[in-house]
Amino acid sequence: MAPLLTPDAHAQAMSSMPRVLVDEAHQQAYSIDIEIAATMNPVAPADNSYAAAAAALRHRGFNVTARREGLITAQVLATADVFVLVHPSESVWEKTTGIGSPRLNADELSAIGEWVRAGGGLVVIAEHEQDKYGNNLNELLAQFGVTVVHTTVVDPISNHNGVAAWAKPQVTTPGEGITAGVHHTVVYRAGTLAFGADVNHRVILQSSPTAEPAGAPLAAVVNAGEGRVVVFADSDLFSDDSISDGDHARLFTNVIAWAAGSDAARSEASAAPARILPPAWHDLKSVVTELREKQNADGSLDTDIHDATAVTALVEQMIASIEQLAPLFPHDAAYLTELVVDLRRWVDSGFAVPDFLSSLMLFHPEENRRDGVEHLVVFPMYTQNGNLARVFEAVWIGTCWPDWIRQIEENGYANAAFAPITFIDFTAGYDTHSAVLFPETVATSSTPKFTWGGIFCDREAARFRKVTLQAAEILKLDLPADAELLLRDQRLAQETYVLWDLVHDRTHSRGDLPFDPFMIKQRMPYWLYALEELRCDLNTFVEMTAFEREGIPHATMVKYAILFDRLFRFPITGDRKRNYDGLGGQIIFAHLHRAEVVRWTNNTLLIDWDRLDACVGELAQRVNELYRE
């Protein structure tokens, strides 16, 4: 089976993910290039290679590059979200890259410190007997209150293959948070860590009670200013010959994701540049706001109350603004031309119940699914989960359709009616909970044939991030590092929602279908539609497992989004009555809780991430069987 994405499209999908820069210009004892490692150690290149670790990161979507020349400067660090320093050493002790000095100079130390405190993520992987290698990692780490202690942990009881120096440490919170999916590790001659009195740190690996020294920190994470620091006192556990031992690969990807997940770093990564819209738009928005306040709920306007001449002048101002803006939207020329006709037809009707079917039939955002394409949308319409009156709204929207999404849609996930859109600006009807733009919301003389549906992925993503972060804090849920990364990054969350909606929406017409063939359009009875929406989400969740195997980074994020939206946002937010999405969320919670995948104990929510996929898959199977039987 051909891959879903071409290499270029896969690279584009990865562009939303963090950039990881690995330093190899300070006589490191490892390289992420196996060929370079082979020149360092021809007999056993795996001993000096982090190629498998880099591959694990790339499979999860991270952009990993190596830096093999020059000094570390602010400009160098600006190209990365995470900077990785692995075991610099004098060549008398280790086979090294042979590039540069193992010691960072004063300017490099300062640049790294300032970058971290401003929001950067630093990963330092040191060694046992740290002082002998001729590097000054401890001078770097002193800025963050951490010291790698010159020692070697031995454990005669809890060790690997009977070697006391190959100790098996304890994972302090196995399976949770930064160690989600991590239960077993081995260190191969590790040092220990020490911390200053006021250092905001968390130990993630510690030596066992039978070790010497016992209960000593071997790996930890530190919050430093706006940034994050990860420190390990052993480098062998992530080398090619050891990364498959225990849960080392998962631990490595977890700590990189955590280091990349600071608020400052992700806010900067996903921030959109400021946009200045033309005066004609502000004129249009102003006049629409004035006009909609005069309309009745059905869109008509009472000329016994409002002066017809003044209202006609408002409509002409609308038309003038639309015509000024029209050249910015050449792909919508037919629609915008007919929109003017419909507006004047409404004036000629004496401001009766509006009928904008003619212009609506010429508006086709699904035919212009190119990333960044924009549309001017003006209709008398209600906004779903927002303003129920069919009054005028003006919305300037963009299209979120990166090439990697297009390729997925073309390679087996066809959804021709799907139009993922974003807000650029809008009138009051969209200053609500509404996150959709559907043709059936427009005031028309007859119901139009459904040919497209617009989903505002930016609003969906923003609400999801806000609610989930707050829910996790209230419920004391220790989020996996990559889930936290998703919740800190608006761009990543938006693209995640596009992929989710693409696969979810097509599922409505795939497989054994609902009991009532008219139910989807009516969304009634609400409990039955809850089951249908749940079916589509569960099958999307299962489908993402195949996407994960292809290394599509958003696949794991879609699974988090489905889980958290169903558990948190849908049941408790918004003002919908008979909330079918919330009911579906309660079904997921009940199923996971009964299987003890989700536990709500002592006001703390715990999730067994290792069993989650299988349990959700079981529920999907049961719902699909219910549809058939």
LOVEXBA-698955 format. One line per 3 residues: number of its first residue (from 1); their letters; for each residue x, y, z of C-alpha. Coordinates in nm, 3 decimals. Each point is the difference from the previous one (the first is absolute). Example, Ala and Ser with C-alpha at 12.3 -4.5 7.8 and 13.67 -1.06 7.14 Angstrom:
2
1) AS) 1.230 -0.450 0.780; 0.137 0.344 -0.066
This chain:
629
1) MAP) 0.000 0.000 0.000; 0.137 0.339 -0.102; 0.069 0.250 0.280
4) LLT) -0.263 0.264 0.065; 0.249 0.284 -0.037; 0.286 0.082 -0.232
7) PDA) 0.328 0.091 0.172; -0.060 0.370 -0.064; -0.351 -0.014 0.143
10) HAQ) 0.123 -0.195 0.299; 0.263 0.268 0.060; -0.273 0.264 -0.019
13) AMS) -0.206 -0.186 0.261; 0.306 -0.007 0.224; 0.044 0.377 -0.030
16) SMP) -0.254 0.057 0.278; 0.203 -0.217 0.235; 0.295 0.112 0.212
19) RVL) 0.347 0.048 -0.146; 0.269 -0.199 0.179; 0.363 0.107 -0.047
22) VDE) 0.265 -0.250 0.114; 0.345 0.142 0.064; 0.290 -0.198 -0.147
25) AHQ) 0.257 0.281 -0.007; 0.139 -0.044 0.352; 0.177 -0.336 -0.026
28) QAY) -0.315 -0.199 0.073; 0.037 -0.374 0.052; -0.309 -0.058 -0.216
31) SID) -0.141 0.096 -0.338; -0.354 -0.026 -0.135; 0.155 -0.109 -0.332
34) IEI) 0.094 -0.369 0.006; 0.264 0.055 -0.269; 0.176 0.260 0.214
37) AAT) -0.028 -0.234 0.297; 0.167 -0.268 -0.212; 0.299 0.227 -0.061
40) MNP) 0.021 0.059 0.375; -0.030 -0.367 0.088; 0.035 -0.232 -0.302
43) VAP) -0.022 -0.315 0.212; -0.319 0.089 0.191; -0.163 0.312 -0.151
46) ADN) -0.322 -0.059 0.196; 0.194 0.082 0.318; 0.053 0.356 -0.128
49) SYA) -0.325 0.053 -0.188; -0.321 0.181 0.086; -0.140 -0.070 -0.348
52) AAA) -0.277 -0.222 0.136; -0.093 0.266 0.256; -0.022 0.260 -0.277
55) AAL) -0.207 -0.241 -0.210; -0.242 -0.050 0.289; -0.045 0.376 0.023
58) RHR) -0.051 0.038 -0.374; -0.259 -0.278 0.001; -0.193 0.204 0.255
61) GFN) 0.026 0.305 -0.225; 0.287 0.195 0.155; 0.237 0.185 -0.230
64) VTA) 0.346 -0.123 0.100; 0.326 0.146 -0.129; 0.361 -0.005 0.115
67) RRE) 0.233 0.296 0.038; 0.358 -0.092 -0.085; 0.191 0.328 -0.014
70) GLI) 0.032 0.339 0.165; -0.090 0.142 0.335; -0.338 -0.002 0.170
73) TAQ) -0.152 0.346 -0.039; -0.340 0.160 0.046; -0.046 -0.023 -0.376
76) VLA) 0.072 -0.374 0.001; -0.238 -0.061 0.289; -0.274 0.201 -0.172
79) TAD) -0.024 -0.280 -0.258; -0.098 -0.255 0.265; -0.271 -0.073 0.254
82) VFV) 0.215 -0.260 0.176; 0.379 0.002 0.019; 0.167 -0.332 0.088
85) LVH) 0.350 -0.031 0.147; 0.116 -0.361 0.027; 0.319 -0.090 0.189
88) PSE) 0.285 0.221 -0.129; 0.334 -0.157 0.085; 0.372 0.026 -0.047
91) SVW) 0.118 -0.268 -0.242; 0.218 -0.163 0.264; -0.319 -0.131 0.162
94) EKT) -0.237 -0.058 -0.292; -0.011 -0.040 -0.377; -0.147 0.335 -0.105
97) TGI) -0.106 0.204 -0.301; 0.336 0.178 0.023; -0.164 0.335 -0.068
100) GSP) 0.055 0.301 0.225; 0.068 0.004 0.372; -0.194 -0.198 0.262
103) RLN) -0.019 0.320 0.202; -0.259 0.270 -0.069; 0.147 0.349 0.006
106) ADE) -0.143 0.283 0.208; -0.206 0.143 -0.286; -0.150 -0.342 -0.076
109) LSA) -0.090 -0.055 0.365; -0.167 0.340 0.011; -0.188 -0.049 -0.328
112) IGE) -0.141 -0.335 0.109; -0.102 0.132 0.341; -0.181 0.302 -0.141
115) WVR) -0.171 -0.211 -0.267; -0.131 -0.251 0.254; -0.128 0.265 0.237
118) AGG) -0.185 0.162 -0.293; -0.182 -0.326 -0.082; 0.245 -0.240 -0.164
121) GLV) 0.027 -0.370 0.078; 0.342 -0.142 0.096; 0.082 -0.371 0.028
124) VIA) 0.337 -0.082 0.159; 0.111 -0.363 -0.002; 0.307 -0.045 0.219
127) EHE) 0.194 -0.299 0.136; 0.126 -0.178 0.309; 0.328 0.127 0.143
130) QDK) -0.100 0.326 -0.163; 0.301 0.209 0.105; 0.259 -0.199 -0.191
133) YGN) -0.122 0.063 -0.356; 0.133 0.353 -0.031; -0.335 0.164 -0.079
136) NLN) -0.172 0.269 0.201; -0.360 -0.121 -0.006; -0.022 0.065 0.372
139) ELL) 0.088 0.364 -0.060; -0.289 0.016 -0.246; -0.239 -0.182 0.234
142) AQF) 0.096 0.218 0.295; -0.206 0.276 -0.163; -0.305 -0.218 0.067
145) GVT) 0.100 -0.130 0.342; 0.100 -0.350 -0.111; 0.323 -0.195 0.048
148) VVH) 0.105 -0.334 -0.148; 0.177 -0.177 0.286; 0.331 -0.175 -0.075
151) TTV) -0.090 -0.357 0.098; -0.114 -0.335 -0.139; -0.322 -0.162 0.116
154) VDP) 0.022 -0.373 0.071; -0.286 -0.232 0.085; 0.083 -0.362 0.087
157) ISN) -0.368 -0.099 0.009; -0.202 0.202 -0.252; 0.214 -0.005 -0.311
160) HNG) 0.022 -0.117 -0.360; 0.170 -0.329 -0.090; 0.157 -0.026 0.345
163) VAA) 0.225 0.303 -0.051; -0.016 0.220 0.310; 0.089 0.318 -0.193
166) WAK) -0.289 -0.066 -0.240; -0.257 0.107 0.255; -0.375 -0.012 -0.045
169) PQV) -0.132 0.329 0.136; -0.347 0.072 0.126; -0.232 0.208 -0.217
172) TTP) -0.143 0.245 0.253; -0.346 0.028 -0.163; -0.015 -0.301 -0.234
175) GEG) -0.245 0.038 -0.287; -0.103 0.355 0.087; 0.083 0.347 -0.129
178) ITA) 0.351 0.032 -0.138; 0.049 -0.375 0.059; -0.323 -0.109 -0.172
181) GVH) 0.074 -0.338 -0.157; 0.322 -0.033 0.200; 0.028 -0.274 0.263
184) HTV) 0.342 -0.163 -0.040; 0.342 0.152 -0.068; 0.366 -0.091 0.042
187) VYR) 0.295 0.232 0.057; 0.350 -0.108 -0.097; 0.243 0.161 0.246
190) AGT) -0.198 0.303 0.110; 0.092 0.293 0.215; -0.251 0.177 0.223
193) LAF) -0.152 0.347 0.015; -0.014 0.265 0.271; -0.218 0.312 0.015
196) GAD) 0.009 0.339 0.164; -0.243 0.074 0.281; -0.249 0.204 -0.203
199) VNH) 0.019 -0.184 -0.333; -0.341 -0.083 -0.151; 0.078 -0.356 -0.105
202) RVI) -0.154 -0.344 -0.030; 0.198 -0.323 0.015; -0.112 -0.253 -0.263
205) LQS) 0.255 -0.279 0.058; 0.164 -0.091 0.330; 0.220 -0.284 0.117
208) SPT) -0.172 -0.287 0.179; 0.009 -0.059 0.378; 0.261 -0.273 -0.056
211) AEP) 0.238 0.228 -0.191; 0.299 0.193 0.122; -0.085 0.282 0.032
214) AGA) -0.365 -0.093 0.061; -0.290 0.219 -0.114; 0.231 0.240 -0.181
217) PLA) -0.130 0.211 -0.293; 0.126 -0.128 -0.337; -0.220 0.210 -0.230
220) AVV) -0.209 0.308 0.066; -0.187 0.286 -0.162; 0.035 0.362 0.108
223) NAG) -0.210 0.309 -0.063; 0.235 0.293 -0.057; -0.161 0.338 -0.061
226) EGR) -0.228 -0.045 -0.301; 0.199 -0.300 -0.123; 0.064 -0.361 0.086
229) VVV) 0.307 -0.212 0.067; 0.037 -0.381 -0.005; 0.309 -0.165 0.151
232) FAD) 0.115 -0.363 -0.013; 0.306 -0.134 0.182; 0.053 -0.281 -0.255
235) SDL) 0.035 0.022 -0.377; 0.011 -0.368 -0.095; -0.370 -0.065 0.057
238) FSD) -0.092 0.184 -0.323; 0.281 -0.134 -0.220; -0.089 -0.233 -0.287
241) DSI) 0.109 -0.308 0.190; -0.216 0.086 0.303; -0.301 0.202 -0.111
244) SDG) -0.207 -0.313 -0.061; 0.057 -0.113 0.358; -0.300 0.060 0.221
247) DHA) -0.201 0.309 -0.091; 0.297 0.218 -0.093; -0.132 0.115 -0.339
250) RLF) -0.329 0.113 0.152; 0.185 0.176 0.281; 0.219 0.186 -0.249
253) TNV) -0.290 0.123 -0.213; -0.190 0.095 0.315; 0.275 0.219 0.145
256) IAW) 0.060 0.173 -0.333; -0.372 0.076 -0.026; -0.002 0.130 0.357
259) AAG) 0.301 0.223 -0.064; -0.176 0.147 -0.304; -0.326 0.065 0.181
262) SDA) 0.054 0.323 0.191; -0.274 0.260 -0.036; 0.243 0.258 -0.132
265) ARS) 0.150 -0.229 -0.264; -0.328 -0.135 -0.136; -0.177 0.337 0.007
268) EAS) 0.279 0.146 -0.212; 0.000 -0.302 -0.232; -0.372 0.023 -0.072
271) AAP) -0.053 0.377 0.010; -0.151 0.147 -0.317; 0.140 0.330 -0.124
274) ARI) -0.212 0.307 0.063; -0.244 0.066 -0.285; -0.124 0.341 -0.109
277) LPP) -0.324 -0.030 -0.198; -0.104 0.263 -0.257; -0.231 0.289 0.099
280) AWH) -0.277 -0.138 -0.224; -0.024 -0.304 0.225; -0.041 0.210 0.312
283) DLK) -0.265 0.206 -0.180; -0.183 -0.319 -0.098; 0.020 -0.140 0.351
286) SVV) -0.133 0.325 0.147; -0.297 0.027 -0.233; -0.091 -0.368 0.036
289) TEL) 0.007 0.044 0.377; -0.238 0.296 -0.029; -0.231 -0.177 -0.243
292) REK) -0.029 -0.331 0.187; -0.121 0.183 0.310; -0.303 0.117 -0.199
295) QNA) -0.096 -0.343 -0.137; -0.262 -0.236 0.136; 0.091 -0.356 0.093
298) DGS) -0.103 -0.128 -0.345; 0.220 0.258 -0.171; -0.278 0.231 -0.107
301) LDT) -0.012 0.366 0.097; -0.307 0.197 0.112; -0.021 0.325 -0.197
304) DIH) -0.268 0.127 0.238; 0.276 0.018 0.260; 0.308 0.066 -0.211
307) DAT) 0.025 0.258 -0.276; 0.019 -0.183 -0.334; 0.212 0.270 -0.162
310) AVT) 0.258 -0.016 0.279; 0.009 -0.380 -0.014; 0.042 0.011 -0.379
313) ALV) 0.295 0.232 0.050; 0.154 -0.252 0.241; -0.037 -0.276 -0.258
316) EQM) 0.163 0.220 -0.264; 0.290 0.059 0.239; 0.029 -0.378 0.037
319) IAS) 0.006 -0.039 -0.376; 0.264 0.270 -0.040; 0.227 -0.171 0.254
322) IEQ) -0.054 -0.342 -0.158; 0.087 0.135 -0.343; 0.315 0.164 0.137
325) LAP) 0.107 -0.327 0.160; -0.098 -0.227 -0.291; 0.333 0.028 -0.190
328) LFP) 0.169 -0.166 0.300; -0.214 -0.310 -0.061; 0.008 -0.070 -0.376
331) HDA) -0.090 -0.367 0.058; -0.330 0.119 0.153; -0.086 0.248 -0.275
334) AYL) -0.322 -0.173 -0.109; -0.124 -0.028 0.357; 0.083 0.359 0.094
337) TEL) -0.166 0.131 -0.316; -0.317 -0.198 0.074; 0.016 0.106 0.365
340) VVD) -0.048 0.361 -0.111; -0.300 -0.111 -0.208; -0.151 -0.180 0.300
343) LRR) 0.052 0.303 0.223; -0.181 0.229 -0.245; -0.272 -0.262 -0.046
346) WVD) -0.053 0.008 0.377; -0.035 0.379 -0.012; -0.250 -0.030 -0.287
349) SGF) -0.205 -0.253 0.201; -0.061 0.263 0.264; 0.244 -0.174 0.234
352) AVP) -0.206 -0.318 0.020; 0.139 -0.331 0.123; 0.327 -0.015 -0.197
355) DFL) 0.070 -0.259 -0.266; 0.370 -0.030 -0.082; -0.021 -0.339 -0.171
358) SSL) 0.127 0.142 -0.328; 0.330 0.128 0.141; 0.037 -0.294 0.240
361) MLF) -0.005 -0.244 -0.291; 0.303 0.178 -0.145; 0.207 -0.011 0.319
364) HPE) 0.222 -0.309 -0.001; 0.289 0.007 0.247; 0.045 -0.375 -0.050
367) ENR) 0.109 0.069 -0.358; 0.284 0.226 0.114; 0.167 -0.217 0.261
370) RDG) 0.344 0.152 -0.021; 0.188 0.090 0.313; -0.037 0.369 0.075
373) VEH) -0.281 0.073 -0.247; -0.237 0.257 0.150; -0.370 0.072 -0.044
376) LVV) -0.233 0.288 0.075; -0.329 -0.140 0.126; -0.310 0.219 0.039
379) FPM) -0.342 -0.158 0.057; -0.311 0.034 0.211; 0.050 -0.308 0.213
382) YTQ) -0.019 -0.152 0.343; 0.314 -0.132 0.165; -0.017 -0.350 0.141
385) NGN) 0.048 -0.001 0.380; 0.006 0.378 -0.027; -0.257 0.253 -0.122
388) LAR) -0.324 -0.171 -0.107; -0.138 0.299 -0.194; 0.051 0.003 -0.378
391) VFE) 0.157 0.346 -0.011; 0.293 0.123 -0.205; 0.349 -0.116 0.085
394) AVW) 0.328 0.093 -0.166; 0.290 -0.240 0.041; 0.350 0.011 -0.146
397) IGT) 0.138 -0.351 0.002; 0.316 -0.185 -0.099; 0.053 -0.359 -0.112
400) CWP) 0.210 -0.252 0.191; 0.093 -0.262 -0.260; 0.372 -0.083 0.011
403) DWI) 0.124 -0.229 -0.272; 0.043 -0.294 0.235; -0.372 0.015 0.086
406) RQI) -0.083 0.016 -0.371; 0.204 -0.313 -0.065; -0.171 -0.191 0.280
409) EEN) -0.339 0.102 -0.138; 0.100 -0.120 -0.347; 0.150 -0.327 0.123
412) GYA) -0.303 -0.177 0.135; -0.167 0.260 0.222; -0.214 0.186 -0.252
415) NAA) -0.221 0.268 0.154; -0.087 0.240 -0.279; -0.241 0.209 0.208
418) FAP) 0.244 0.070 0.283; 0.120 0.361 0.025; 0.236 0.067 0.294
421) ITF) 0.002 0.374 0.060; 0.135 0.259 0.243; -0.127 0.335 0.121
424) IDF) 0.170 0.316 -0.114; -0.278 0.228 0.121; -0.375 -0.020 0.056
427) TAG) -0.316 0.175 0.119; -0.184 -0.066 0.325; -0.177 -0.322 -0.097
430) YDT) 0.335 -0.176 0.005; 0.109 0.159 0.327; -0.169 -0.304 0.154
433) HSA) 0.055 -0.375 0.039; -0.057 -0.053 -0.374; 0.283 -0.177 -0.182
436) VLF) -0.169 -0.100 -0.327; -0.114 0.158 -0.325; -0.272 -0.209 -0.166
439) PET) -0.209 0.093 -0.306; -0.325 -0.104 0.172; 0.043 0.284 0.250
442) VAT) -0.049 0.261 -0.274; -0.343 0.157 -0.056; -0.132 -0.155 -0.324
445) SST) -0.337 -0.076 -0.160; 0.085 -0.372 -0.015; 0.253 -0.225 0.168
448) PKF) 0.316 -0.017 -0.212; 0.164 -0.329 -0.086; 0.282 -0.066 0.244
451) TWG) 0.328 0.032 -0.193; 0.236 0.138 0.264; 0.044 0.056 0.369
454) GIF) 0.243 0.242 0.159; 0.164 -0.082 0.334; 0.190 0.276 0.179
457) CDR) 0.298 -0.207 0.108; 0.164 0.296 0.176; -0.294 0.051 0.235
460) EAA) -0.039 -0.374 0.062; 0.370 -0.025 0.081; 0.007 0.304 0.227
463) RFR) -0.300 -0.118 0.202; 0.145 -0.349 0.027; 0.334 0.131 0.126
466) KVT) -0.154 0.233 0.256; -0.249 -0.248 0.145; 0.238 -0.295 0.009
469) LQA) 0.280 0.191 0.171; -0.241 0.126 0.264; -0.162 -0.342 0.044
472) AEI) 0.338 -0.168 0.037; 0.096 0.249 0.269; -0.326 -0.042 0.190
475) LKL) 0.006 -0.381 -0.027; 0.374 -0.022 0.074; 0.051 -0.195 -0.323
478) DLP) 0.372 -0.037 -0.070; 0.000 0.050 -0.376; 0.236 -0.191 -0.230
481) ADA) 0.268 0.229 -0.136; -0.122 -0.013 -0.360; -0.359 0.068 0.112
484) ELL) 0.121 0.307 0.184; 0.189 0.102 -0.313; -0.326 -0.016 -0.196
487) LRD) -0.181 0.208 0.259; 0.268 0.272 -0.006; 0.011 0.039 -0.380
490) QRL) -0.291 0.156 -0.189; 0.132 -0.081 -0.348; 0.059 -0.365 0.086
493) AQE) -0.346 -0.022 0.156; -0.165 0.159 -0.307; 0.158 -0.247 -0.238
496) TYV) -0.091 -0.282 0.237; -0.364 0.105 -0.021; 0.010 0.011 -0.378
499) LWD) 0.124 -0.360 -0.014; -0.255 -0.109 0.262; -0.292 0.164 -0.182
502) LVH) 0.113 -0.129 -0.339; -0.006 -0.363 0.111; -0.294 0.040 0.240
505) DRT) -0.236 0.159 -0.254; 0.055 -0.262 -0.270; -0.076 -0.272 0.256
508) HSR) -0.364 0.114 0.010; -0.053 -0.172 -0.335; 0.230 -0.300 0.048
511) GDL) -0.077 -0.341 0.147; -0.331 -0.113 0.146; -0.206 0.315 0.031
514) PFD) -0.244 0.128 0.265; -0.333 -0.154 0.084; -0.186 0.298 -0.146
517) PFM) 0.128 0.117 -0.342; -0.138 0.352 0.065; 0.152 0.033 0.344
520) IKQ) 0.330 0.159 -0.102; -0.168 0.302 -0.158; -0.254 0.037 0.279
523) RMP) 0.247 -0.075 0.281; -0.296 -0.151 0.180; -0.063 -0.184 0.220
526) YWL) 0.300 0.153 0.167; 0.103 -0.321 0.180; 0.014 -0.186 -0.331
529) YAL) 0.199 0.276 -0.167; 0.233 -0.009 0.299; 0.071 -0.361 -0.088
532) EEL) 0.066 0.092 -0.364; 0.243 0.280 0.088; 0.168 -0.233 0.247
535) RCD) 0.030 -0.271 -0.267; 0.175 0.241 -0.236; 0.242 0.117 0.268
538) LNT) 0.080 -0.351 0.119; 0.069 -0.120 -0.353; 0.214 0.308 -0.064
541) FVE) 0.197 -0.080 0.317; 0.061 -0.355 -0.123; 0.095 0.125 -0.347
544) MTA) 0.266 0.223 0.152; 0.190 -0.309 0.111; 0.074 -0.073 -0.367
547) FER) 0.102 0.362 -0.048; 0.241 -0.030 0.293; 0.172 -0.294 -0.168
550) EGI) 0.068 0.230 -0.297; 0.156 0.258 0.229; -0.267 0.265 -0.055
553) PHA) 0.059 0.220 0.305; -0.357 0.126 0.035; -0.142 -0.352 0.040
556) TMV) 0.088 -0.029 0.367; -0.124 0.355 0.051; -0.339 -0.089 -0.155
559) KYA) -0.036 -0.281 0.253; 0.071 0.241 0.285; -0.248 0.251 -0.145
562) ILF) -0.277 -0.258 -0.028; 0.058 -0.127 0.352; 0.025 0.338 0.170
565) DRL) -0.281 0.166 -0.196; -0.227 -0.293 0.080; 0.096 -0.017 0.367
568) FRF) 0.024 0.371 0.074; -0.124 0.257 -0.250; -0.313 -0.158 -0.145
571) PIT) -0.166 -0.097 0.331; 0.063 0.321 0.194; 0.019 0.301 -0.234
574) GDR) -0.240 0.192 -0.219; -0.372 0.057 0.048; -0.144 -0.273 -0.223
577) KRN) -0.301 -0.192 0.128; -0.003 -0.377 -0.058; 0.370 0.010 -0.071
580) YDG) 0.061 -0.306 -0.217; 0.378 0.049 0.004; -0.002 0.017 0.378
583) LGG) -0.202 -0.320 0.023; 0.252 -0.174 -0.225; 0.276 0.120 0.230
586) QII) -0.177 -0.153 0.298; -0.017 -0.333 -0.183; 0.377 0.008 -0.062
589) FAH) 0.067 0.091 0.362; -0.225 -0.279 0.127; 0.166 -0.259 -0.224
592) LHR) 0.353 0.107 0.089; -0.086 0.028 0.369; -0.156 -0.346 0.015
595) AEV) 0.316 -0.142 -0.160; 0.211 0.198 0.250; 0.178 0.179 -0.283
598) VRW) -0.132 0.322 0.149; -0.008 0.027 0.378; -0.149 0.287 0.197
601) TNN) 0.138 -0.044 0.350; 0.053 0.251 0.282; -0.088 0.286 -0.235
604) TLL) 0.279 -0.102 -0.238; -0.051 -0.128 -0.354; 0.235 -0.278 -0.110
607) IDW) 0.019 -0.145 -0.351; 0.170 -0.327 -0.088; 0.158 0.116 -0.325
610) DRL) 0.140 -0.346 -0.075; -0.350 -0.152 -0.018; -0.188 0.294 -0.148
613) DAC) 0.023 -0.091 -0.369; -0.123 -0.356 0.051; -0.287 0.111 0.221
616) VGE) -0.120 0.268 -0.243; 0.031 -0.255 -0.282; -0.221 -0.240 0.196
619) LAQ) -0.269 0.267 0.043; 0.019 0.082 -0.372; -0.053 -0.366 -0.081
622) RVN) -0.298 -0.024 0.234; -0.168 0.306 -0.154; 0.062 -0.131 -0.352
625) ELY) -0.150 -0.336 0.099; -0.302 0.180 0.147; -0.058 0.170 -0.335
628) RE) 0.012 -0.331 -0.183; -0.204 -0.203 0.244
